[in-house]
Amino acid sequence: MPQGPTPMKDLDAIMFALIGSIMELLPLAFPSWFPRAGGEVAGSRVLWLEAMGAVQIGLGASFMVGVHLVPALARIFSSIPAGERESISLPDPRAVAGK
């Protein structure tokens, strides 16, 4: 029986972000390998590395935010007592002082 795709794991997300970071840093660390001025091929290499690095980092970060940060925030906000969640009562804006 065929199963659906396996979900991403934490290690996968960290590796996605790490590989993306390396892709982003390569042109900065080795500028002679990726000259920005020159032929179209050199500029497209830098553009591809920067674009794909951003995509990789985004995939890893969005997974970690969705799986860990959002549930943690939901737990924090759900633990606030009901009495403290009430709205703040403001004074009547039409009331005039002294009348």
N, C-alpha and C positions, 0 to 999 in steps of 0.2 A: 504494500500500500504506500503510495508516494506521500511524503510529508512536505509541508511548506518549508520555506527557508528558515534556517536556524537563526535565532535572534543574535544580535551583536552582544558580546560580553564586554566587561570592563577592560580586560587586557586588550581586546581588539580596538576599542575606542582610544585607549592610551597610545597604542601603536600607530593608529591613524594620525593622531595629533603629533606624535613624535616624527613620523615620516614627513608629514606636512611641514613641520618646523625645519627639518633638515633641508627640504626642497626650497623653502624660503631663504635659508641662510647660505646655500651653496653659491649663488652669485655674489654675495657679500664677502664670503670667505675666500673665494678664488676668482677674483675679477678678471684675471688673464684668461681663464677658461671661457668666460662669457662676456666678451667685449660688447658694450652697448652701442658703440659707434662702429659702423662697418656694414657688412652685408646683411641681407634680410635674414639669413639663417641664424646668425649670432643673436640678433634681437628677438627672434621668435623663440629661441631656447630659453632666454631669460623670461619672456612673457609666459611661456608654457609652465616653467617651474614656479613662477610666482602665482599664477592662476590655480594650478593644480595643488600647490601647497596650501593656498587659502581654502580650497574645497576640502582637502584632507583634514585640516585643522577644524573647519566648520563641522564636518561629519562627526569627528571625535568629540568635539566640545558639545554639540547639540545632543548627542546621546547621553553624555555625562550629566548635562543639565536636566534633561528630561527624566532620567532614571534616578538621579540622586538629589539634585537641588530642589526640584518641584515637590517631590514627596516630603522632603525635610521641611520646606516652608509650610506645606499643608499641615504637617504635624505640629509645627510651632504655632500656627494661627488657630488650629483647633484646640490647643491647650489653654487658650486665653479664657478665663472664666466669663460666663454669660453676662455678669453684672458690669464688666468693663467694656463689653462690646456695644453698649447702648450709645445712642447718639448724644452729643453734647447739646444741652438745651441753651439756646441763645436768648438774650433779652429781646423783648418785643421791639422791633425797630420803629414802630409808630408811637411808642410811649414817649412822652416828653417829660423830662425831669422837672419836678416841682409842681406838676399838675395832677 
